[in-house]
Every structure is written in structure tokens, then in C-alpha cells.
Amino acid sequence: MLTTKEILTREEVMEILKIGRSTFYKLLQTGELKGFKEGNRYKVPVESVEKYVEMRMKA
């Protein structure tokens, strides 16, 4: 499902993880989710989302 794109937008990550905007930014701040800002928009690699999900599954 996620492999069709390599970079996700904030909205796509929020939809995939079923999280809100504040949680999205908190995950970026704490480093649990890796991403970067391009202009005024955040971009998150699919690999980062997959790693986050794996980490949460182990917890």
C-alpha cells in the first residue's frame, strides 16, 4: 500500500496513522517520525512511517 510513493505529505501520514495534526508535529519533534520541511510543508519518507509502525508494534 505505501510502496507506491516514497515521500508522503502531512495529510497522508495523518490519514495512514489515524492521528491528528498535533500528534504529527509531536512525533516529528521527538524524532519518533523522521521528516523534513520543504518550503512551508512537511514531507515524510514512507520508510520513516514504516519504521515508526514497527517500533510501536514492538512496544
N, CA, C and O atoms as a Tripos MOL2 file, in Angstrom:
@<TRIPOS>MOLECULE
protein
  236   235    59     0     0
PROTEIN
NO_CHARGES

@<TRIPOS>ATOM
      1 N           0.8200   -1.1940    0.0000 N.3       1 MET1
      2 CA          0.0000    0.0000    0.0000 C.3       1 MET1
      3 C           0.8630    1.2560    0.0000 C.2       1 MET1
      4 O           0.6290    2.1600   -0.8020 O.2       1 MET1
      5 N           1.8610    1.3300    0.8900 N.am      2 LEU2
      6 CA          2.6740    2.5310    0.9980 C.3       2 LEU2
      7 C           3.7960    2.5980   -0.0260 C.2       2 LEU2
      8 O           4.3900    3.6600   -0.2110 O.2       2 LEU2
      9 N           4.0970    1.5090   -0.6840 N.am      3 THR3
     10 CA          5.2690    1.4820   -1.5500 C.3       3 THR3
     11 C           5.0750    2.2130   -2.8780 C.2       3 THR3
     12 O           6.0390    2.3720   -3.6260 O.2       3 THR3
     13 N           3.8700    2.6580   -3.1900 N.am      4 THR4
     14 CA          3.6500    3.3510   -4.4530 C.3       4 THR4
     15 C           4.2680    4.7470   -4.4450 C.2       4 THR4
     16 O           4.5370    5.3020   -5.5110 O.2       4 THR4
     17 N           4.4980    5.3260   -3.2640 N.am      5 LYS5
     18 CA          5.1130    6.6480   -3.1390 C.3       5 LYS5
     19 C           6.2870    6.5480   -2.1860 C.2       5 LYS5
     20 O           6.2840    5.7310   -1.2650 O.2       5 LYS5
     21 N           7.2840    7.3770   -2.4090 N.am      6 GLU6
     22 CA          8.4130    7.3630   -1.4850 C.3       6 GLU6
     23 C           8.3300    8.4800   -0.4550 C.2       6 GLU6
     24 O           8.8920    8.3650    0.6340 O.2       6 GLU6
     25 N           7.6310    9.5620   -0.7930 N.am      7 ILE7
     26 CA          7.5080   10.7030    0.1080 C.3       7 ILE7
     27 C           6.0210   10.9860    0.3410 C.2       7 ILE7
     28 O           5.2310   11.0370   -0.6010 O.2       7 ILE7
     29 N           5.6600   11.1660    1.6040 N.am      8 LEU8
     30 CA          4.2710   11.4280    1.9630 C.3       8 LEU8
     31 C           4.1170   12.8430    2.5040 C.2       8 LEU8
     32 O           5.0460   13.4010    3.0880 O.2       8 LEU8
     33 N           2.9500   13.4090    2.3060 N.am      9 THR9
     34 CA          2.6350   14.7190    2.8810 C.3       9 THR9
     35 C           2.1320   14.5350    4.3090 C.2       9 THR9
     36 O           1.8620   13.4170    4.7470 O.2       9 THR9
     37 N           2.0120   15.6510    5.0270 N.am     10 ARG10
     38 CA          1.4780   15.5990    6.3970 C.3      10 ARG10
     39 C           0.1020   14.9480    6.4030 C.2      10 ARG10
     40 O          -0.1860   14.0890    7.2370 O.2      10 ARG10
     41 N          -0.7430   15.3640    5.4670 N.am     11 GLU11
     42 CA         -2.1060   14.8380    5.4170 C.3      11 GLU11
     43 C          -2.1160   13.3270    5.1730 C.2      11 GLU11
     44 O          -2.9150   12.6080    5.7720 O.2      11 GLU11
     45 N          -1.2460   12.8540    4.3120 N.am     12 GLU12
     46 CA         -1.1860   11.4160    4.0240 C.3      12 GLU12
     47 C          -0.7280   10.6310    5.2500 C.2      12 GLU12
     48 O          -1.2730    9.5700    5.5540 O.2      12 GLU12
     49 N           0.2750   11.1570    5.9500 N.am     13 VAL13
     50 CA          0.7640   10.4840    7.1620 C.3      13 VAL13
     51 C          -0.3270   10.4540    8.2180 C.2      13 VAL13
     52 O          -0.5360    9.4310    8.8710 O.2      13 VAL13
     53 N          -1.0280   11.5790    8.3910 N.am     14 MET14
     54 CA         -2.1020   11.6320    9.3740 C.3      14 MET14
     55 C          -3.2000   10.6150    9.0480 C.2      14 MET14
     56 O          -3.7520    9.9800    9.9470 O.2      14 MET14
     57 N          -3.5080   10.4670    7.7780 N.am     15 GLU15
     58 CA         -4.5360    9.5100    7.3510 C.3      15 GLU15
     59 C          -4.0720    8.0670    7.5830 C.2      15 GLU15
     60 O          -4.8310    7.2420    8.0910 O.2      15 GLU15
     61 N          -2.8470    7.7740    7.2160 N.am     16 ILE16
     62 CA         -2.3150    6.4100    7.3520 C.3      16 ILE16
     63 C          -2.2520    5.9930    8.8170 C.2      16 ILE16
     64 O          -2.6590    4.8890    9.1770 O.2      16 ILE16
     65 N          -1.7340    6.8940    9.6640 N.am     17 LEU17
     66 CA         -1.5600    6.5620   11.0770 C.3      17 LEU17
     67 C          -2.7940    6.8540   11.9200 C.2      17 LEU17
     68 O          -2.8380    6.5140   13.1020 O.2      17 LEU17
     69 N          -3.8140    7.4960   11.3010 N.am     18 LYS18
     70 CA         -5.0400    7.8600   12.0180 C.3      18 LYS18
     71 C          -4.7040    8.7270   13.2210 C.2      18 LYS18
     72 O          -5.1290    8.4470   14.3420 O.2      18 LYS18
     73 N          -3.9300    9.7880   12.9750 N.am     19 ILE19
     74 CA         -3.5350   10.7130   14.0330 C.3      19 ILE19
     75 C          -3.9320   12.1340   13.6410 C.2      19 ILE19
     76 O          -4.2230   12.4130   12.4770 O.2      19 ILE19
     77 N          -3.9400   13.0070   14.6090 N.am     20 GLY20
     78 CA         -4.2440   14.4110   14.3650 C.3      20 GLY20
     79 C          -2.9910   15.2110   14.0610 C.2      20 GLY20
     80 O          -1.8750   14.6940   14.1110 O.2      20 GLY20
     81 N          -3.1970   16.4750   13.7480 N.am     21 ARG21
     82 CA         -2.0940   17.3610   13.3750 C.3      21 ARG21
     83 C          -1.1090   17.5530   14.5230 C.2      21 ARG21
     84 O           0.1020   17.5050   14.3090 O.2      21 ARG21
     85 N          -1.6100   17.7700   15.7390 N.am     22 SER22
     86 CA         -0.7010   17.9970   16.8670 C.3      22 SER22
     87 C           0.1420   16.7660   17.1640 C.2      22 SER22
     88 O           1.3140   16.8860   17.5200 O.2      22 SER22
     89 N          -0.4430   15.5910   17.0190 N.am     23 THR23
     90 CA          0.3140   14.3500   17.2180 C.3      23 THR23
     91 C           1.3820   14.2060   16.1410 C.2      23 THR23
     92 O           2.4990   13.7730   16.4250 O.2      23 THR23
     93 N           1.0450   14.5630   14.9190 N.am     24 PHE24
     94 CA          2.0130   14.5100   13.8120 C.3      24 PHE24
     95 C           3.2400   15.3640   14.1500 C.2      24 PHE24
     96 O           4.3760   14.9050   14.0300 O.2      24 PHE24
     97 N           3.0000   16.6110   14.5730 N.am     25 TYR25
     98 CA          4.1180   17.5050   14.8860 C.3      25 TYR25
     99 C           4.8970   17.0240   16.1070 C.2      25 TYR25
    100 O           6.1180   17.1690   16.1600 O.2      25 TYR25
    101 N           4.2010   16.4540   17.0830 N.am     26 LYS26
    102 CA          4.8720   15.9270   18.2740 C.3      26 LYS26
    103 C           5.8120   14.7770   17.8980 C.2      26 LYS26
    104 O           6.9300   14.6930   18.4070 O.2      26 LYS26
    105 N           5.3560   13.8960   17.0090 N.am     27 LEU27
    106 CA          6.1880   12.7750   16.5790 C.3      27 LEU27
    107 C           7.4320   13.2640   15.8370 C.2      27 LEU27
    108 O           8.5050   12.6760   15.9720 O.2      27 LEU27
    109 N           7.2930   14.3280   15.0620 N.am     28 LEU28
    110 CA          8.4610   14.9090   14.3820 C.3      28 LEU28
    111 C           9.4140   15.5310   15.3970 C.2      28 LEU28
    112 O          10.6290   15.3550   15.2970 O.2      28 LEU28
    113 N           8.8700   16.2560   16.3710 N.am     29 GLN29
    114 CA          9.7020   16.9180   17.3870 C.3      29 GLN29
    115 C          10.4960   15.9170   18.2130 C.2      29 GLN29
    116 O          11.6700   16.1400   18.5090 O.2      29 GLN29
    117 N           9.8550   14.8170   18.5850 N.am     30 THR30
    118 CA         10.5250   13.8220   19.4300 C.3      30 THR30
    119 C          11.4520   12.9200   18.6250 C.2      30 THR30
    120 O          12.2360   12.1630   19.1980 O.2      30 THR30
    121 N          11.3640   12.9960   17.3040 N.am     31 GLY31
    122 CA         12.2190   12.1620   16.4650 C.3      31 GLY31
    123 C          11.6710   10.7700   16.2150 C.2      31 GLY31
    124 O          12.3140    9.9540   15.5540 O.2      31 GLY31
    125 N          10.4820   10.4940   16.7430 N.am     32 GLU32
    126 CA          9.8790    9.1760   16.5080 C.3      32 GLU32
    127 C           9.5390    8.9970   15.0300 C.2      32 GLU32
    128 O           9.5390    7.8830   14.5060 O.2      32 GLU32
    129 N           9.2530   10.1120   14.3750 N.am     33 LEU33
    130 CA          8.9490   10.1200   12.9520 C.3      33 LEU33
    131 C           9.9570   11.0650   12.3010 C.2      33 LEU33
    132 O          10.1140   12.2060   12.7350 O.2      33 LEU33
    133 N          10.6330   10.5920   11.2710 N.am     34 LYS34
    134 CA         11.6320   11.4030   10.5830 C.3      34 LYS34
    135 C          11.0010   12.0770    9.3720 C.2      34 LYS34
    136 O          10.2680   11.4540    8.6040 O.2      34 LYS34
    137 N          11.3000   13.3500    9.2200 N.am     35 GLY35
    138 CA         10.7740   14.0830    8.0790 C.3      35 GLY35
    139 C          11.5760   15.3420    7.8480 C.2      35 GLY35
    140 O          12.5500   15.6050    8.5530 O.2      35 GLY35
    141 N          11.1750   16.1110    6.8740 N.am     36 PHE36
    142 CA         11.8640   17.3580    6.5730 C.3      36 PHE36
    143 C          10.8550   18.3690    6.0620 C.2      36 PHE36
    144 O           9.7700   18.0240    5.5940 O.2      36 PHE36
    145 N          11.2470   19.6180    6.1660 N.am     37 LYS37
    146 CA         10.3670   20.6920    5.7270 C.3      37 LYS37
    147 C          10.8500   21.1830    4.3720 C.2      37 LYS37
    148 O          12.0350   21.4550    4.1750 O.2      37 LYS37
    149 N           9.9120   21.2910    3.4450 N.am     38 GLU38
    150 CA         10.2160   21.8060    2.1110 C.3      38 GLU38
    151 C           9.2850   22.9900    1.8890 C.2      38 GLU38
    152 O           8.0740   22.8240    1.7420 O.2      38 GLU38
    153 N           9.8610   24.1790    1.8670 N.am     39 GLY39
    154 CA          9.0170   25.3670    1.8340 C.3      39 GLY39
    155 C           8.2890   25.4620    3.1590 C.2      39 GLY39
    156 O           8.9220   25.5000    4.2130 O.2      39 GLY39
    157 N           6.9730   25.4990    3.1180 N.am     40 ASN40
    158 CA          6.2080   25.5260    4.3690 C.3      40 ASN40
    159 C           5.4670   24.2120    4.5970 C.2      40 ASN40
    160 O           4.5280   24.1610    5.3920 O.2      40 ASN40
    161 N           5.8790   23.1550    3.9080 N.am     41 ARG41
    162 CA          5.2110   21.8540    4.0530 C.3      41 ARG41
    163 C           6.1880   20.7810    4.5130 C.2      41 ARG41
    164 O           7.3430   20.7370    4.0880 O.2      41 ARG41
    165 N           5.6890   19.9140    5.3970 N.am     42 TYR42
    166 CA          6.4980   18.7860    5.8470 C.3      42 TYR42
    167 C           6.3380   17.6100    4.8990 C.2      42 TYR42
    168 O           5.2550   17.3600    4.3700 O.2      42 TYR42
    169 N           7.4350   16.8960    4.6950 N.am     43 LYS43
    170 CA          7.4480   15.6830    3.8750 C.3      43 LYS43
    171 C           8.0380   14.5650    4.7330 C.2      43 LYS43
    172 O           8.9920   14.7770    5.4810 O.2      43 LYS43
    173 N           7.4610   13.3880    4.6120 N.am     44 VAL44
    174 CA          7.9100   12.2590    5.4150 C.3      44 VAL44
    175 C           8.1360   11.0590    4.4930 C.2      44 VAL44
    176 O           7.2280   10.6570    3.7650 O.2      44 VAL44
    177 N           9.3350   10.4900    4.5220 N.am     45 PRO45
    178 CA          9.5790    9.2890    3.7160 C.3      45 PRO45
    179 C           8.7130    8.1190    4.1930 C.2      45 PRO45
    180 O           8.4820    7.9560    5.3920 O.2      45 PRO45
    181 N           8.2460    7.3240    3.2630 N.am     46 VAL46
    182 CA          7.4370    6.1330    3.5870 C.3      46 VAL46
    183 C           8.1950    5.2460    4.5670 C.2      46 VAL46
    184 O           7.6070    4.6940    5.4970 O.2      46 VAL46
    185 N           9.4940    5.1110    4.3560 N.am     47 GLU47
    186 CA         10.3240    4.2670    5.2120 C.3      47 GLU47
    187 C          10.2310    4.7020    6.6840 C.2      47 GLU47
    188 O          10.2330    3.8590    7.5810 O.2      47 GLU47
    189 N          10.1510    6.0040    6.9260 N.am     48 SER48
    190 CA         10.0460    6.5140    8.2860 C.3      48 SER48
    191 C           8.7250    6.0950    8.9330 C.2      48 SER48
    192 O           8.6930    5.7320   10.1090 O.2      48 SER48
    193 N           7.6490    6.1460    8.1680 N.am     49 VAL49
    194 CA          6.3380    5.7290    8.6780 C.3      49 VAL49
    195 C           6.3610    4.2350    8.9890 C.2      49 VAL49
    196 O           5.8510    3.8060   10.0240 O.2      49 VAL49
    197 N           6.9440    3.4540    8.1030 N.am     50 GLU50
    198 CA          7.0170    2.0020    8.3220 C.3      50 GLU50
    199 C           7.8330    1.6780    9.5640 C.2      50 GLU50
    200 O           7.4530    0.7980   10.3370 O.2      50 GLU50
    201 N           8.9590    2.3790    9.7720 N.am     51 LYS51
    202 CA          9.7850    2.1530   10.9580 C.3      51 LYS51
    203 C           9.0310    2.5350   12.2260 C.2      51 LYS51
    204 O           9.1170    1.8410   13.2390 O.2      51 LYS51
    205 N           8.2970    3.6350   12.1670 N.am     52 TYR52
    206 CA          7.5050    4.0660   13.3260 C.3      52 TYR52
    207 C           6.4700    3.0050   13.6980 C.2      52 TYR52
    208 O           6.3120    2.6710   14.8720 O.2      52 TYR52
    209 N           5.7720    2.4810   12.7010 N.am     53 VAL53
    210 CA          4.7570    1.4530   12.9540 C.3      53 VAL53
    211 C           5.4060    0.1980   13.5430 C.2      53 VAL53
    212 O           4.8790   -0.3840   14.4910 O.2      53 VAL53
    213 N           6.5380   -0.2170   12.9910 N.am     54 GLU54
    214 CA          7.2450   -1.3940   13.5320 C.3      54 GLU54
    215 C           7.6380   -1.1730   14.9860 C.2      54 GLU54
    216 O           7.4830   -2.0650   15.8190 O.2      54 GLU54
    217 N           8.1560    0.0360   15.2930 N.am     55 MET55
    218 CA          8.5630    0.3600   16.6570 C.3      55 MET55
    219 C           7.3680    0.2940   17.6080 C.2      55 MET55
    220 O           7.4790   -0.2400   18.7110 O.2      55 MET55
    221 N           6.2290    0.8350   17.1800 N.am     56 ARG56
    222 CA          5.0360    0.8290   18.0140 C.3      56 ARG56
    223 C           4.4900   -0.5950   18.2040 C.2      56 ARG56
    224 O           3.9430   -0.9120   19.2610 O.2      56 ARG56
    225 N           4.6340   -1.4330   17.2070 N.am     57 MET57
    226 CA          4.1470   -2.8220   17.3080 C.3      57 MET57
    227 C           4.9570   -3.6080   18.3380 C.2      57 MET57
    228 O           4.4280   -4.4970   19.0050 O.2      57 MET57
    229 N           6.2400   -3.2730   18.4630 N.am     58 LYS58
    230 CA          7.1110   -3.9670   19.4180 C.3      58 LYS58
    231 C           6.8910   -3.4880   20.8390 C.2      58 LYS58
    232 O           7.1480   -4.2210   21.7940 O.2      58 LYS58
    233 N           6.4150   -2.2500   20.9830 N.am     59 ALA59
    234 CA          6.2540   -1.6620   22.3330 C.3      59 ALA59
    235 C           5.0970   -2.2940   23.0870 C.2      59 ALA59
    236 O           4.8250   -1.9200   24.2280 O.2      59 ALA59
@<TRIPOS>BOND
     1     1     2 1
     2     2     3 1
     3     3     4 2
     4     3     5 am
     5     5     6 1
     6     6     7 1
     7     7     8 2
     8     7     9 am
     9     9    10 1
    10    10    11 1
    11    11    12 2
    12    11    13 am
    13    13    14 1
    14    14    15 1
    15    15    16 2
    16    15    17 am
    17    17    18 1
    18    18    19 1
    19    19    20 2
    20    19    21 am
    21    21    22 1
    22    22    23 1
    23    23    24 2
    24    23    25 am
    25    25    26 1
    26    26    27 1
    27    27    28 2
    28    27    29 am
    29    29    30 1
    30    30    31 1
    31    31    32 2
    32    31    33 am
    33    33    34 1
    34    34    35 1
    35    35    36 2
    36    35    37 am
    37    37    38 1
    38    38    39 1
    39    39    40 2
    40    39    41 am
    41    41    42 1
    42    42    43 1
    43    43    44 2
    44    43    45 am
    45    45    46 1
    46    46    47 1
    47    47    48 2
    48    47    49 am
    49    49    50 1
    50    50    51 1
    51    51    52 2
    52    51    53 am
    53    53    54 1
    54    54    55 1
    55    55    56 2
    56    55    57 am
    57    57    58 1
    58    58    59 1
    59    59    60 2
    60    59    61 am
    61    61    62 1
    62    62    63 1
    63    63    64 2
    64    63    65 am
    65    65    66 1
    66    66    67 1
    67    67    68 2
    68    67    69 am
    69    69    70 1
    70    70    71 1
    71    71    72 2
    72    71    73 am
    73    73    74 1
    74    74    75 1
    75    75    76 2
    76    75    77 am
    77    77    78 1
    78    78    79 1
    79    79    80 2
    80    79    81 am
    81    81    82 1
    82    82    83 1
    83    83    84 2
    84    83    85 am
    85    85    86 1
    86    86    87 1
    87    87    88 2
    88    87    89 am
    89    89    90 1
    90    90    91 1
    91    91    92 2
    92    91    93 am
    93    93    94 1
    94    94    95 1
    95    95    96 2
    96    95    97 am
    97    97    98 1
    98    98    99 1
    99    99   100 2
   100    99   101 am
   101   101   102 1
   102   102   103 1
   103   103   104 2
   104   103   105 am
   105   105   106 1
   106   106   107 1
   107   107   108 2
   108   107   109 am
   109   109   110 1
   110   110   111 1
   111   111   112 2
   112   111   113 am
   113   113   114 1
   114   114   115 1
   115   115   116 2
   116   115   117 am
   117   117   118 1
   118   118   119 1
   119   119   120 2
   120   119   121 am
   121   121   122 1
   122   122   123 1
   123   123   124 2
   124   123   125 am
   125   125   126 1
   126   126   127 1
   127   127   128 2
   128   127   129 am
   129   129   130 1
   130   130   131 1
   131   131   132 2
   132   131   133 am
   133   133   134 1
   134   134   135 1
   135   135   136 2
   136   135   137 am
   137   137   138 1
   138   138   139 1
   139   139   140 2
   140   139   141 am
   141   141   142 1
   142   142   143 1
   143   143   144 2
   144   143   145 am
   145   145   146 1
   146   146   147 1
   147   147   148 2
   148   147   149 am
   149   149   150 1
   150   150   151 1
   151   151   152 2
   152   151   153 am
   153   153   154 1
   154   154   155 1
   155   155   156 2
   156   155   157 am
   157   157   158 1
   158   158   159 1
   159   159   160 2
   160   159   161 am
   161   161   162 1
   162   162   163 1
   163   163   164 2
   164   163   165 am
   165   165   166 1
   166   166   167 1
   167   167   168 2
   168   167   169 am
   169   169   170 1
   170   170   171 1
   171   171   172 2
   172   171   173 am
   173   173   174 1
   174   174   175 1
   175   175   176 2
   176   175   177 am
   177   177   178 1
   178   178   179 1
   179   179   180 2
   180   179   181 am
   181   181   182 1
   182   182   183 1
   183   183   184 2
   184   183   185 am
   185   185   186 1
   186   186   187 1
   187   187   188 2
   188   187   189 am
   189   189   190 1
   190   190   191 1
   191   191   192 2
   192   191   193 am
   193   193   194 1
   194   194   195 1
   195   195   196 2
   196   195   197 am
   197   197   198 1
   198   198   199 1
   199   199   200 2
   200   199   201 am
   201   201   202 1
   202   202   203 1
   203   203   204 2
   204   203   205 am
   205   205   206 1
   206   206   207 1
   207   207   208 2
   208   207   209 am
   209   209   210 1
   210   210   211 1
   211   211   212 2
   212   211   213 am
   213   213   214 1
   214   214   215 1
   215   215   216 2
   216   215   217 am
   217   217   218 1
   218   218   219 1
   219   219   220 2
   220   219   221 am
   221   221   222 1
   222   222   223 1
   223   223   224 2
   224   223   225 am
   225   225   226 1
   226   226   227 1
   227   227   228 2
   228   227   229 am
   229   229   230 1
   230   230   231 1
   231   231   232 2
   232   231   233 am
   233   233   234 1
   234   234   235 1
   235   235   236 2
@<TRIPOS>SUBSTRUCTURE
     1 MET1         2 RESIDUE 1 A MET
     2 LEU2         6 RESIDUE 1 A LEU
     3 THR3        10 RESIDUE 1 A THR
     4 THR4        14 RESIDUE 1 A THR
     5 LYS5        18 RESIDUE 1 A LYS
     6 GLU6        22 RESIDUE 1 A GLU
     7 ILE7        26 RESIDUE 1 A ILE
     8 LEU8        30 RESIDUE 1 A LEU
     9 THR9        34 RESIDUE 1 A THR
    10 ARG10       38 RESIDUE 1 A ARG
    11 GLU11       42 RESIDUE 1 A GLU
    12 GLU12       46 RESIDUE 1 A GLU
    13 VAL13       50 RESIDUE 1 A VAL
    14 MET14       54 RESIDUE 1 A MET
    15 GLU15       58 RESIDUE 1 A GLU
    16 ILE16       62 RESIDUE 1 A ILE
    17 LEU17       66 RESIDUE 1 A LEU
    18 LYS18       70 RESIDUE 1 A LYS
    19 ILE19       74 RESIDUE 1 A ILE
    20 GLY20       78 RESIDUE 1 A GLY
    21 ARG21       82 RESIDUE 1 A ARG
    22 SER22       86 RESIDUE 1 A SER
    23 THR23       90 RESIDUE 1 A THR
    24 PHE24       94 RESIDUE 1 A PHE
    25 TYR25       98 RESIDUE 1 A TYR
    26 LYS26      102 RESIDUE 1 A LYS
    27 LEU27      106 RESIDUE 1 A LEU
    28 LEU28      110 RESIDUE 1 A LEU
    29 GLN29      114 RESIDUE 1 A GLN
    30 THR30      118 RESIDUE 1 A THR
    31 GLY31      122 RESIDUE 1 A GLY
    32 GLU32      126 RESIDUE 1 A GLU
    33 LEU33      130 RESIDUE 1 A LEU
    34 LYS34      134 RESIDUE 1 A LYS
    35 GLY35      138 RESIDUE 1 A GLY
    36 PHE36      142 RESIDUE 1 A PHE
    37 LYS37      146 RESIDUE 1 A LYS
    38 GLU38      150 RESIDUE 1 A GLU
    39 GLY39      154 RESIDUE 1 A GLY
    40 ASN40      158 RESIDUE 1 A ASN
    41 ARG41      162 RESIDUE 1 A ARG
    42 TYR42      166 RESIDUE 1 A TYR
    43 LYS43      170 RESIDUE 1 A LYS
    44 VAL44      174 RESIDUE 1 A VAL
    45 PRO45      178 RESIDUE 1 A PRO
    46 VAL46      182 RESIDUE 1 A VAL
    47 GLU47      186 RESIDUE 1 A GLU
    48 SER48      190 RESIDUE 1 A SER
    49 VAL49      194 RESIDUE 1 A VAL
    50 GLU50      198 RESIDUE 1 A GLU
    51 LYS51      202 RESIDUE 1 A LYS
    52 TYR52      206 RESIDUE 1 A TYR
    53 VAL53      210 RESIDUE 1 A VAL
    54 GLU54      214 RESIDUE 1 A GLU
    55 MET55      218 RESIDUE 1 A MET
    56 ARG56      222 RESIDUE 1 A ARG
    57 MET57      226 RESIDUE 1 A MET
    58 LYS58      230 RESIDUE 1 A LYS
    59 ALA59      234 RESIDUE 1 A ALA
